[in-house]
Amino acid sequence: MNTHSRSLLRKRGRHDSGKVSMVELFFDLVFVFAVTQLSHGLLAHLTPVGALHTLMLLMAVWWLWIFTSWVTNWLDPEKVPVRVMLFALMLGGLLMSSSIPEAFGEKGLLFACAFAAMQVGRNLFMLWALRGEGAAQSRNFQRILIWFLASAMFWVGGGLEQGALRTGLWLAAIAIEYVSPSVAFWVPGLGRSTTAEWDVDGGHLAERCGLFVIIALGESILVTGATFAGLPANPATATAFLASFVGSVAMWWMYFDTASERASHRIAHSDDPGRIARLAYTYLHLLIVAGIIVCAVADEIVLVHPGHAETMGVAVILAGPALYLLGNALFKWASNDRKLPPLSHLAGLSLLVAVAPFAFAHQLSALALGAFTTGVMVLVAAWESFALRRVPRTKH
């Protein structure tokens, strides 16, 4: 058996070389559970501290998933060792996801150890898989491993502590992991990586991120359906249910109608796909996913309490669409030849800002505010769709 046949890397250049495999989709099922846990956790702890904790856990979950997607962009999931690695990550992901509701309580050490073990273990596997494949990629993952070992100390240290000290240590761990790509994983003596070394298959990474958006939207629909099923049928709940569904459709339309295809084409034909992948998919998609999760929580608030929402409830109803619009605006700006973010998205954000004083003064019911935000999302989706269809697509 020659070296090429033993390689665990994807064979680039074929028409199906960037195809998302069934084992990758199977791996994603763990994150359906994780997203559900996050939305339920935010709803159960609807306070500023609870929102901060949910944001921190989301940032960890997203970072774990997106870095695994980067790895499977290089590795061939049809090879048995790669599948075994993904199955091991699935087991760790289940342990991590199950501990999310008590991550800042009794199960903090379980969450921290599971997360750190997956981050470090995946990079150790990658170094093993890259043996004999070239020094540049091996050095790249040596740098990544050093950064993740540093963050792992803060994760585990935080898991051993309680209260504000745990929060502070985990914030430091998140900062280490999120800063690392922006400084190209610079390590003294090993230098820094370059985006040219991050030879990604743009179509594969774009499809993977699109699938995670679908996961988050699907969880939103499940939450809405389950909540509505347990409520008495009346005009208020029926209106809230309809507004939630239409809002989900608008979110799908905004991302998948043209944006994901255009961004996928751009990264697939870029001279430096690693640069686009780092900004548009690794960082900016976090805002999109966060927006969907917060919208799911907002939909449940409107369904259960259509007549009135507390201040934090109002904040959630406004924050979900705002995060989603902001994330999409920045994603489309970074992944296409735009001088400015889409005007439709900026207009939608302006409308949300304009209604905020009335909302926080409780001059609008939760149902009225939810219907308004749904209207904003529909307006933005329709505006952009109409505008793009008036402009002929550039032939490549």
C-alpha positions, 0 to 999 in steps of 0.5 A: 500500500503506497503513502497516497492510499494511506492518506487520511486527507480528502482528494481535491479536484474531483467534482464530489471532493467537497461533498458533505458526507453522511457521517458529518450530518450524523455528527451534527445531530449532537448539536441539535441537542446542544442548541436546544439546551442553549435556548431552554437554558436562556429561557430558564435564566432570563436575566442579564447574568443568564444571558451572559452565561448562555452567550459564553456557552454558545461561543464554546459550542460554536467554536467546537463545531466550526473547528471540527468542520475545518478539520473535516474540510481537510480530512476524508470522512470516508476513512475509518480513522476519521469516522472513529474520531468523529464518533469520539467527538460525538460522545464528548459532545453529548456529555458536554451538551447534557451538562449545559443547563448546569454548566455554571452549577454542579456540572461545570467541571464535566462541561469544561473537561469534555470541551477541552478534551475535544478541542485538544484531542481533535488537534492531536488526531490532526497532527497524527493524520498529517504525518508525512503530508507536509511540514506547513500544515503540521506546523499550523496544527502545532500552533493551534494545539499550543493555543488550545492547550493554553485555553484548556487550562482556563476551562478546567481551572474554571470548572474547579471553581464556582461563581464569578471566578468560574465566569472570569476564567471561562471568559479568559479561555474563550478570549484565547480561543477567539483571538487565536485565528485573528493573530494567525495562531502566532507562537514564539519560535513557530511563527504564525500561519497564513491564510494561504496555508488554510487551503479550504474547500470553500463549497464544503465549508459554506455547505457545512455552515448552511447546515448549522443554520438549518439546525438552529432554524429547525430547533426554533420551529420545534420549540414553537410547535411544542409550546403551541401544542400545550397552549389553549387555542385562542386568537392570541396564541394562533396569531403568535404561532403564525407570526413565529412561523412567518418569521422563521420563513423570513429568516430562511429566505434571507439566508438561503434565497441568494446569500448562501449560494453567492457566498459559496461561489465567492469563496470557492473561486477566491484566490485566498479562501482561507481569509474569507472562511476565517471572517465570514464563516468562522466569526460572523456566522456566530451572530447568525446562529445566536440570532436564531436561538434568541428568536426561538426564545422570543417566540416562546415568550410571545406564545406563552405571554402574548399580553405582556413581557417583562423588560428582559423579555422585551430585550429578547424579542428585539435582540433576536432579529437584531442579531440575525440582521446584523450577522447576515449584513456583515456576512454578506458584506464580507463574502461579496463585492459590496462597498457597504452592508445591504441597505435592506438590513440596515433599514431593518436594524433602524426600524428595530432601534426606532421601536425600542423606546416604545417597547421598553416603555411597555407601550406594546404588548408582547404579541404586538412587538413580536408581530412587528419584528416579524414584519421587519424580517419579512420586509428585509427578506422581500426587499433584498430578494426583489432588489437582487432579482432586478440586478443581472447575475454576473457570469463567471 
